[in-house]
Amino acid sequence: MVDKLLGHWKLENSDNLEEYMKAMKVNIILRKVAKTLTNYEEISREGDTWTLHITSTFKNSKVVFKIGEPFKDNTLDGRYVLTTFTIEDDVLIETQEPLNKSHAPSRFERKVLEDGRMCLTCIATEENVVAKRYHQPYTP
């Protein structure tokens, strides 16, 4: 059930993040900074309105959305995209279609694993490059 995602999450580790960011055309300086950060995600829901709050020592983001309703967004790496969140089984899916043709589309899948960690799968859809970021639940 996707309700398992509700709560606070702290980044534990990442696999293949550098290659994913290269595929997304993130500049080398931002890639180096992103690899050193510990970030936190807070996922909440009130009625049919969801909030995804991402914080780090570098940059923060707060996205308020409804499932299935596209909206314009500015990503943490500076891309302007049309974002849509959907739910498939127990996975919260975020698709980002670029508003600038020079930017790449992406897909993010958040799921709680059997061991209680959240896995954020980051997919550079054109290049089919995948990174996985593992988060532990935590109490702020």
C-alpha positions as CSV (number, residue, x, y, z in Angstrom):
1,M,0.0,0.0,0.0
2,V,1.3,3.4,-1.0
3,D,0.4,4.8,2.5
4,K,3.6,3.2,3.7
5,L,5.5,6.0,2.0
6,L,3.9,8.6,4.3
7,G,6.5,9.9,6.8
8,H,10.1,11.1,7.0
9,W,13.0,9.5,5.2
10,K,16.7,10.1,5.3
11,L,19.0,9.2,2.4
12,E,21.2,6.2,3.3
13,N,23.1,5.5,0.0
14,S,22.8,5.6,-3.8
15,D,23.7,3.3,-6.7
16,N,24.6,4.6,-10.1
17,L,23.7,8.2,-9.3
18,E,26.7,9.7,-11.3
19,E,25.6,7.9,-14.5
20,Y,22.0,8.9,-14.0
21,M,22.9,12.6,-13.6
22,K,25.2,12.5,-16.7
23,A,22.3,11.1,-18.7
24,M,20.1,13.9,-17.4
25,K,22.8,16.4,-18.6
26,V,23.4,17.7,-15.1
27,N,26.6,19.8,-15.1
28,I,29.7,18.4,-13.4
29,I,29.6,20.9,-10.4
30,L,26.0,20.0,-9.5
31,R,26.8,16.3,-9.9
32,K,29.8,16.5,-7.5
33,V,27.7,18.5,-4.9
34,A,24.7,16.1,-5.2
35,K,26.8,13.0,-4.6
36,T,28.0,14.4,-1.2
37,L,24.7,15.5,0.2
38,T,22.4,13.8,2.6
39,N,18.9,14.7,1.8
40,Y,15.6,14.1,3.6
41,E,12.2,13.5,2.1
42,E,8.9,14.1,3.9
43,I,5.8,12.6,2.2
44,S,2.4,13.6,3.5
45,R,-1.2,13.6,2.4
46,E,-4.2,15.5,3.5
47,G,-7.3,14.2,1.7
48,D,-6.4,14.0,-2.0
49,T,-3.6,16.6,-1.7
50,W,0.0,15.2,-1.3
51,T,3.1,17.1,-0.3
52,L,6.7,16.0,-1.1
53,H,9.2,18.1,0.8
54,I,12.9,17.5,0.0
55,T,15.5,19.2,2.1
56,S,19.3,19.2,2.1
57,T,22.1,21.5,3.1
58,F,22.3,22.6,-0.5
59,K,18.8,23.1,-1.8
60,N,15.2,22.5,-0.8
61,S,12.0,21.7,-2.7
62,K,8.4,21.5,-1.7
63,V,5.9,20.0,-4.2
64,V,2.1,20.0,-3.6
65,F,0.2,17.8,-6.0
66,K,-2.9,15.7,-6.7
67,I,-2.6,12.2,-8.2
68,G,-3.1,12.3,-12.0
69,E,-3.1,16.1,-12.3
70,P,-0.1,17.5,-14.3
71,F,1.6,20.7,-13.1
72,K,4.5,22.9,-14.1
73,D,7.6,22.5,-11.9
74,N,11.2,23.7,-11.6
75,T,13.4,20.7,-10.5
76,L,16.3,20.9,-8.1
77,D,18.7,20.7,-11.0
78,G,17.1,23.7,-12.7
79,R,14.9,22.0,-15.4
80,Y,11.4,23.2,-16.1
81,V,9.1,20.3,-16.5
82,L,5.5,19.1,-16.6
83,T,5.2,16.8,-13.7
84,T,2.5,14.1,-13.1
85,F,2.3,11.8,-10.1
86,T,0.4,8.5,-10.4
87,I,0.1,5.4,-8.2
88,E,0.6,1.9,-9.6
89,D,0.1,-0.9,-7.0
90,D,2.3,0.3,-4.0
91,V,4.5,2.6,-6.0
92,L,4.3,6.4,-6.2
93,I,5.4,7.4,-9.7
94,E,6.5,10.8,-10.7
95,T,7.0,11.5,-14.5
96,Q,8.7,14.7,-15.7
97,E,8.3,15.8,-19.3
98,P,10.7,18.7,-20.1
99,L,9.3,22.0,-21.2
100,N,12.6,22.9,-22.8
101,K,13.5,20.5,-25.7
102,S,17.2,20.4,-24.7
103,H,16.3,18.8,-21.4
104,A,15.7,15.1,-20.8
105,P,12.5,13.4,-19.5
106,S,12.7,11.4,-16.3
107,R,10.7,9.1,-14.1
108,F,10.9,8.5,-10.3
109,E,9.4,5.5,-8.5
110,R,9.1,5.5,-4.7
111,K,8.4,2.3,-3.0
112,V,8.8,0.9,0.5
113,L,10.9,-2.3,0.5
114,E,10.3,-5.4,2.7
115,D,13.1,-4.3,5.0
116,G,11.3,-1.0,5.7
117,R,13.6,1.2,3.6
118,M,12.2,3.4,0.8
119,C,13.8,2.9,-2.6
120,L,13.7,5.9,-4.9
121,T,14.4,4.6,-8.5
122,C,15.5,7.4,-10.8
123,I,15.2,6.7,-14.5
124,A,16.6,8.8,-17.4
125,T,13.9,7.6,-19.8
126,E,15.6,8.5,-23.1
127,E,18.9,6.9,-22.1
128,N,17.4,4.2,-20.0
129,V,19.9,4.9,-17.2
130,V,18.7,3.9,-13.7
131,A,19.9,5.0,-10.3
132,K,18.6,3.8,-7.0
133,R,18.6,5.8,-3.8
134,Y,17.8,4.1,-0.5
135,H,16.3,6.0,2.4
136,Q,15.8,5.0,6.0
137,P,12.7,6.1,8.0
138,Y,13.7,8.6,10.7
139,T,12.1,10.8,13.4
140,P,12.9,14.5,12.9
